[in-house]
Amino acid sequence: MEMSEEEKEEIRQMKRMPNLYSKMVDSICPATFGHHEVKRGILLQLLGGVHKTTTEGIRLRGDINVCIIGDPSVAKSQFLKYVHRFLPSRSVYTSGKASSAAGLTAAVQRDQDTGEYCIEAGALMLADNGICCIDEFDKMDPSDQVAIHEAMEQQTISITKAGIQATLNARASILAAANPIYGRYDRTKTLKANVALSAPILSRFDLFFVVLDECNELTDYKVAKHILDVHRCLEEAAEVPFTMDQMRRYIRFARTLHPKITPESQRVMVECYRMLRQGDTLGRSRTAYRITVRQLESMIRLSEALARLHCEDTVLPRHVREAFRLLKKSIIHVETEDVIFDEDISENVGRNESDDGDDDDRNDDGGGGGGNDDDDGGTLPRVGQQEFQQRLRNNEEGDESGTLRTVNYNEDSSTTEPKRKKPKLTKQRKRTQITFEQYQAISSAISTYLREKEDVEVDADEEKKYLTWAEVSEWYIEQIQTELRDSIDELRRMRKLVDLVIRRLLTVEHTLIYIGGNEANIGLPERDRKIAVHPNYEAR
């Protein structure tokens, strides 16, 4: 790689800059406001990982594939156009709706001059050692999507047509943009239900970003101001730390490096992969695809790209942690809404007879609270004779009609006791909030356990046994006993949380039902009632 001394010095200065990662991210697609996580993914895609070849001759790809799914008007196509301009000679821009399997991979056609069959390169072959930008990726026919499976993972294209059998190179990264099926992303549905992409395609993308168009007053103001600055061609709208030429030279040099994975980084990488797998198994996230070894390889490629970004010869643990954060952020960026439980708590808001007389009725003009027209017939706070006479004089002076309002009091008592309002019981709602993944884990475990108990065969003369609410709750507490770590507070919190989940499954989702119905359980404490899974519910 030939570079002048000025360019080499420029790269050295960029390498020594603090916050180089953030500055290079800000230099990606400056006309688009925000979306820093997406820009990080595109920057690492431009840098790429290290291509490797095993002892058996199997090639391991180092290119990073990125897919952006989002609502309309979130600048998905702008990112693709920027990458196409960034690598004009090594990138191809195409649309999924107008592309076929042969147009993306390769086609066999007869030559008009010689009459022989020849191979015409498709978009992936033309983008060899570059990036293939595919817009409207979800509009492709399923048969055409299958054709790029081999190109995305093995980075080869195999052709067996018209007597021609060949294996061609397609060492290209794929930057795809897709829209949700329903126009906008539906949080209540899974990721697979929101996009028209198969599971094999989803697993072949290293980073999968879901961008939502959410209403936020501050963000909307900044976006509108940035767009107007761009339309007015103001310089501050496109002011970036590095120009596109500087970015090209730095990335071209960084791609010549081949960082190695150290044993310490390897241990961190294994631990991060274990956490991803454990979260996918226990959390039962409805928005994330299944975590496989392909995500481990994605973490390796992202770590190598970060090492290249900092011009390091080895992959450091901090590179692995950033790759893990970015991978986790991209996988579970869109979470289903948290589950909120409302608890009714009765509180005595009134005053009792031992209060010091700070009742609101004392502040009424003319002692208006002491009349016979009290709607509840209660008694006012106990007041002294002197205060009662003062109220009576105020009443005489303040009534324009000249009529007195009578006040009832006990004649036998030495101190007059006007009527007061009875204490009122008001209900206040206490809100408990948990993540959807935690709610799904608890509800699925309870439903599966109850269904297993119901499926146990019994003799004809025996009555089928059902578990009570309390027995199910205690069973779940026993299953997570190791996570509680002998904490009494945590035990109480989890027991309360399990009860809230069971109550929601019974009253809101109707996944569980009471044995004998609600009428048969009137007067019986809810924790002593027997419960079962609804017959039409399929426990997972």
Secondary structure, 3 states (H helix, E strand, C coil): CCCCHHHHHHHHHHHHCCCHHHHHHHCCCCCCCCCHHHHHHHHHHHHCCCCEECCCCCEECCCCCEEEEECCCCCHHHHHHHHHHHCCCCEEEEECCCCCHHHHCEEEEECCCCCCEEEEECHHHHCCCCEEEEECHHHCCHHHHHHCHHHHHCCEEEEEECCEEEEEECCCEEEEEECCCCCCCCCCCCHHHHCCCCHHHHHCCCEEEEECCCCCHHHHHHHHHHHHHHHCCCHHHHCCCCCHHHHHHHHHHHCCCCCEECHHHHHHHHHHHHHHHHHHHHHCCCCCCCCCHHHHHHHHHHHHHHHHHCCCCEECHHHHHHHHHHHHHHHCCCCCCCEEEEEEEEEECCCCCCCCCCCHHHHCHHHHHHCCCCCCCCCCCCCCHHHHHHHHHHHHHHCCCCCCCCCCCCCCCCCCCCCCCCCCEEEEEEEEEECHHHHHHHHHHHHHHHHHHHCCCCCCCCCCCCEEHHHHHHHHHHHCHHHHCCCHHHHHHHHHHHHHHHHHHHHCCCCEEECCCCHHHCCCCHHHCEEEECCCCCCC
